[in-house]
Amino acid sequence: MPNFQFIVSNPAMRKAYKIEVDQDKTMGLIGKIIGEKFNGDILGLSGYELQITGGTDKDGFPMHPQVHGPGRKKIVLAYPPCFRPKIKGQRKRKMVRGNTISPDIIQINCKVVKAGTKPLDQLIKKEEKEVTKEEAKPKEKPKEAKPKEETKEKPKKEEVKPKEAKKEEGQKKGG
């Protein structure tokens, strides 16, 4: 089974974190709807309580809180979520996913409702590779010896300064 990508937003710190979890471990979330709360222990965030705010299915269609069920539907939208009108009164028919989490959902957006004892930075391990000084320097390629080709020197044109050019033109005309 594919992985769920959880985008966990922390409104207090104004940061978001991405966590990937296997769907087998999160089977308790299937069937929950947008707005429901769940325990953060499923994601390895002990002591945290999270609320589902939305998500996206495998084809990129967003979840809409007013469409009931796990299926896709085409609805007319005039305001967010899923549509931001550019002109006042603008409406658009769009395909959206229902508000229920199903196995077709790939990304689940959620926010922290109740914080735990440890900050999220410590619980979510960032896999950042430290770059050493040697790796940071680009490797230089050895220069290949190119055979010297006979170059024919092109005759250089005499460069005339603009003031001198004007004088010469005047002399030619006056002749």
C-alpha positions as CSV (number, residue, x, y, z in Angstrom):
1,M,0.0,0.0,0.0
2,P,1.2,3.6,-0.6
3,N,2.1,6.0,2.1
4,F,0.0,8.8,3.5
5,Q,1.7,12.2,3.5
6,F,0.6,14.2,6.5
7,I,1.1,18.0,6.4
8,V,1.0,18.9,10.1
9,S,0.5,22.7,10.6
10,N,1.4,24.2,14.0
11,P,-0.5,27.5,14.2
12,A,1.3,28.6,17.3
13,M,4.7,28.4,15.7
14,R,3.4,29.2,12.2
15,K,5.3,26.2,10.7
16,A,4.2,23.1,8.8
17,Y,5.9,19.7,8.8
18,K,5.7,16.8,6.4
19,I,5.4,13.3,7.7
20,E,5.2,10.1,5.7
21,V,3.5,7.1,7.3
22,D,2.5,3.7,5.8
23,Q,-1.3,3.4,5.3
24,D,-1.3,0.1,7.2
25,K,-0.3,2.0,10.4
26,T,-3.0,4.6,9.9
27,M,-6.1,2.4,9.1
28,G,-7.9,4.0,12.0
29,L,-8.1,7.3,10.0
30,I,-10.0,5.8,7.0
31,G,-13.6,6.8,7.4
32,K,-12.9,10.0,9.3
33,I,-14.2,13.3,7.9
34,I,-12.8,16.8,7.7
35,G,-13.0,18.5,11.1
36,E,-12.7,15.4,13.2
37,K,-9.9,15.1,15.7
38,F,-7.5,12.2,16.2
39,N,-4.6,11.3,18.4
40,G,-1.1,12.1,17.2
41,D,0.3,8.8,18.5
42,I,-0.5,7.3,15.1
43,L,2.1,9.7,13.5
44,G,4.6,9.3,16.4
45,L,3.6,12.6,18.0
46,S,2.8,11.5,21.5
47,G,0.7,13.9,23.5
48,Y,-0.5,15.8,20.4
49,E,-4.1,16.0,19.3
50,L,-4.6,16.8,15.6
51,Q,-7.6,18.0,13.5
52,I,-8.1,17.0,9.9
53,T,-8.4,20.2,7.7
54,G,-8.4,18.7,4.2
55,G,-6.4,16.6,1.8
56,T,-5.7,15.5,-1.8
57,D,-6.4,12.2,-3.6
58,K,-3.9,10.3,-5.8
59,D,-4.9,12.3,-8.9
60,G,-4.5,15.7,-7.2
61,F,-8.2,16.5,-6.6
62,P,-8.7,18.4,-3.3
63,M,-11.1,17.3,-0.6
64,H,-14.1,19.6,0.0
65,P,-15.9,19.8,3.4
66,Q,-19.4,20.2,1.9
67,V,-19.3,17.1,-0.4
68,H,-20.2,14.1,1.7
69,G,-18.7,10.7,1.2
70,P,-15.3,9.5,-0.3
71,G,-16.2,9.9,-4.0
72,R,-15.5,12.5,-6.6
73,K,-18.1,15.0,-7.8
74,K,-18.2,18.1,-10.0
75,I,-19.7,21.0,-8.1
76,V,-20.1,24.7,-8.8
77,L,-17.8,26.7,-6.5
78,A,-18.0,30.5,-5.9
79,Y,-15.7,30.7,-2.8
80,P,-12.8,28.9,-1.1
81,P,-11.8,26.1,-0.4
82,C,-10.8,24.7,-3.7
83,F,-11.5,27.9,-5.7
84,R,-10.4,31.4,-5.3
85,P,-12.4,33.8,-7.6
86,K,-10.5,36.5,-9.4
87,I,-13.6,38.5,-10.2
88,K,-16.4,39.3,-7.8
89,G,-19.3,36.9,-8.4
90,Q,-17.2,34.5,-10.5
91,R,-18.2,30.8,-10.3
92,K,-16.6,27.7,-11.7
93,R,-17.5,24.0,-12.0
94,K,-14.7,21.9,-10.6
95,M,-14.1,18.2,-9.8
96,V,-13.5,17.7,-6.0
97,R,-13.2,14.8,-3.6
98,G,-15.6,14.2,-0.8
99,N,-14.9,15.0,2.9
100,T,-14.2,11.4,4.0
101,I,-10.7,9.9,4.1
102,S,-10.4,6.7,1.9
103,P,-7.5,4.6,0.7
104,D,-7.4,6.8,-2.5
105,I,-6.4,9.9,-0.4
106,I,-2.6,10.4,-0.5
107,Q,-2.1,13.7,1.3
108,I,-3.9,14.6,4.6
109,N,-3.7,18.1,5.9
110,C,-4.1,18.6,9.7
111,K,-3.4,21.1,12.4
112,V,-2.3,20.9,16.0
113,V,-5.3,21.4,18.4
114,K,-3.5,20.3,21.6
115,A,0.2,20.4,21.9
116,G,2.3,17.8,23.7
117,T,5.2,18.2,26.1
118,K,8.0,18.0,23.5
119,P,8.1,20.5,20.6
120,L,7.4,19.2,17.1
121,D,11.0,20.0,16.0
122,Q,12.3,17.3,18.3
123,L,9.7,14.7,17.4
124,I,9.9,15.0,13.7
125,K,13.4,14.0,12.6
126,K,14.7,16.0,9.7
127,E,16.9,14.0,7.4
128,E,19.3,16.7,6.4
129,K,22.6,15.7,5.0
130,E,25.5,17.7,6.3
131,V,27.8,18.8,3.6
132,T,31.5,18.7,4.4
133,K,33.9,21.3,2.9
134,E,35.4,18.7,0.5
135,E,31.9,17.8,-0.9
136,A,31.0,21.5,-1.3
137,K,33.9,22.2,-3.6
138,P,33.2,21.3,-7.2
139,K,35.7,18.8,-8.6
140,E,37.9,20.2,-11.3
141,K,38.4,18.2,-14.4
142,P,41.9,17.9,-15.7
143,K,42.4,20.0,-18.8
144,E,42.9,18.0,-21.9
145,A,45.9,18.9,-24.1
146,K,44.5,20.4,-27.3
147,P,46.8,20.2,-30.4
148,K,47.9,23.6,-31.5
149,E,46.2,24.5,-34.7
150,E,47.8,26.9,-37.1
151,T,45.9,30.1,-36.8
152,K,46.0,32.6,-39.6
153,E,46.2,36.0,-38.3
154,K,43.5,38.2,-39.6
155,P,44.6,41.7,-40.5
156,K,43.4,44.2,-38.0
157,K,41.5,47.1,-39.3
158,E,42.8,50.5,-38.2
159,E,40.6,52.0,-35.6
160,V,39.8,55.6,-36.2
161,K,38.6,57.8,-33.4
162,P,35.3,59.5,-34.0
163,K,36.8,63.0,-34.0
164,E,39.4,62.1,-36.5
165,A,36.8,60.4,-38.7
166,K,34.7,63.5,-38.9
167,K,37.7,65.6,-39.9
168,E,38.6,63.1,-42.6
169,E,35.0,63.2,-44.0
170,G,35.1,67.0,-44.1
171,Q,38.4,67.0,-46.0
172,K,37.0,64.5,-48.6
173,K,33.9,66.6,-49.2
174,G,35.7,69.8,-49.4
175,G,38.2,68.3,-51.7
